Amino acid sequence: MGEDMALRLILIRHAETVANVQRRWVGWNDTPLTERGEAQAEAVARRLAAEVTDAVALYTSPLPRARRTAETIGRALGLTPTPLDGLREINFGAMDGVTLEEMKTQYPDLYERWRDRTDVEFTWPGGERRSDFFRRVSATCDDILSRHRQGTVLIVAHGGTLRAMLAYLLPEQMSRWWGYELGHCTLTQVLAEDGRASLLALNDDAHLPS
């Protein structure tokens, strides 16, 4: 596979939401974008429209906060977002809507277990186990890679989902998936060629309003 058969993935975390500002866990439930979030989505869409000339697909989590972000990007690029269930955030179950402080004080045992990021058997009560979540995201990543051989594919999803995807694509570099920032509407770029992946950019926020 030559240079012209390389596939570029651009990973974009959805725009800022009300729950993000309130520091609440929100997984499969939803929360509206803030005004700042709407501005972030417009800013990332403008940058992508200026820089990406070979976009072949735009995939999104079906959750409304990701879809709204993807629709803004899609309008700028002339692409219709394709929702994929596997791109959803982890299911926080009974903790959906709870703040980190509330979790710490009301569910101290759960909080302590959650803090051990290497514990892949950690399960959100009534929600998803980490290992199942990682498997789901890995399978979705493989599905996307099997559909495209070249050009640029854009993926709009969630902080947890994109970190899991990076850990899968770049296991040596990104196995500590909790240890780096992925801001709202930042750009993270991965080049996939010859069955290997390399990181081109992480959490690039040059386009965002300060």
N, C-alpha and C positions, 0 to 999 in steps of 0.2 A: 504494500500500500504506500503510494507516494505521498508527497506533501499535500497534493490536491485532494487526497482522500481523508484528510484529518477532519474531525468533528469538534466544534467548539461548543461547550455548554456554558451558558450564562445563567447563574443561579441568583435569584432575586427574592429577598424576604419581603413579605407584604408590607404595606405602609403602616405607620403608627395607628394604634387603636386606643379607644377609651380605656380598655382593660390594661393595656400596656402602661398608660400613664398612672393608673391606679395600682399597678404592680400586682395584678390578679392573674392566676393561672386561667387561661381559656384555651381549651382544646377543640372539641367538636361542637361546643356551643359557639355562639358568635357574639361579636362586639363591633360597633360601628367605627369607621375611620374618624380620626380627629381632623380638624381643619389643617393642622400641620401635616397629617398623613395624606390628605388630598393633594397638598402642595408637593410632598415628596413623590407621590405617584406621577404627577405632571412632570416633575423635574427629571425623574429617571426615564420617563417616556421620551422626553425631548433629547436626552443624551443618546439613548438607544437609536432613535430615528436618525440622528446625525452620524452615528458611528457604525451601525450594523447594516451592511448592504446585502448580506447573503443569508438572512433568516429563513429557515425552512419550516419551523414549527414553534408554537407557543403553547406550553402546557401549564396548567394551573391546578392547585388544590381546589376542590369544589366549594370550600367554605367561603362565605361571602366576602370576608376581608381580603382574601387572596384573589378572588374573582374580580372584585372591583379594581384592584391594583392591575391585574392582568388585562382587564378590558381597556383601561387607560393606555397601557403599553400597546395593546393590539390596535387601537385606533391610530396611534402614531406610526405603526409599522405596516398597517394594512393586513393584519393577521387576526383570525378568530381564535380566541383561546380554547384549547381542548382540555376539559376537566378530567383529571385522573384521581379516582378515590384513594389510591395508594400514596398520594402526595399530602393527604391530611396530616395535621399535627397529631402528636400522640394523644390518646384518649385519657384525660385526667380523671374520668369517672366522677366519684363523689367529691373530688377536690376542684372540679371545674367551678370557677368563680371565686375561689378562696385566695387570699393574699398569702405571700410567703410568711409574713409575721403571724397570721392566724394559724397557719399550718404548724409553725414552730411552737406556739403556745397551746393550741388545742389538740394537736396530734404529735407530741414530741417524739414518740417511738418511730412513727412514719417519717418524720422530718430527719431524724438521725440516719435512718436507712437510706432515704433519698439522697443524703449528702455523700454517700459512698457511690461515686459515679461509675466505679468499676463493677458494681453489683448489677449484672445484666438480668438477674431474676427479680429485681425490684419491680413490683406491680402496683399501679395506682388502684386504690380500692374501687371496685366496680368498673375499672378501666383497663388499660393495656399494660402488659408486661414489656419491659424494655427490650428483651430479646425478640419478642414477637414484632414489636415496632421496627427494630432494625431489619428483621427479615422482610417485612412488608415494604420498607423503603428500598432495600436492595433489589427486590424483585421488580419494583416499579422502575428503578434505575436501569436494570437489564432490559426491561421492556422498551424503554425509550431508546436505549443504545441500539437495540435490534431493529428499530424502525428507520434509523438514519445512518448514513455513511459519511456525509460531508456537509459543509455549510455550518450554520449557527442555529442551535436550539436554545430557546429561552424557557426557563422553568421558574414559575412564581409559586412559592410555598411558604413554609413557616420556619422559624429558627431551629426548632428541633429536627424537623424533616431534612432541612438542608445540611445540618451538621451530620446527621446520620448518613446522608448521601456522600458527603465529603469523606467520612470515615471509611465508607465502603470503596470509593474510587481511589483514595489515597491512604491506604491503611498504615503505611510507615510514617507518613507525615501528619495525618489527622486522626490518629487513633484516640488522642485525648480530645474528643469532640466537644467537651465542655469548656476547654481552656482558652477559647478565643472568641472575640466579639463578631457578631453578624448583625449589623445595624439594619434598621428599616430602609428598604429601597436602595441598599448598597448593592454593588455588583461584585460577584465572585465568579471567576472564569477558570474553566478547566479545559484542557486540550486532550482529546482522546484519539489516539492513533496507534496502529499496530498492536491493539489490545492493551495498551498502556495509557495511563493518565498522568498529566502533569499540571501543576497549579500555575496559572498565569497571573491571577490577581485575587486577593482576598479582601473583602469588606471595603472596596473602593467607593468612597463617598464624595469624590471631588465635585460632583454635580449637585449635591444637596444644599439647600439653604442652611446657613449656619444657625 
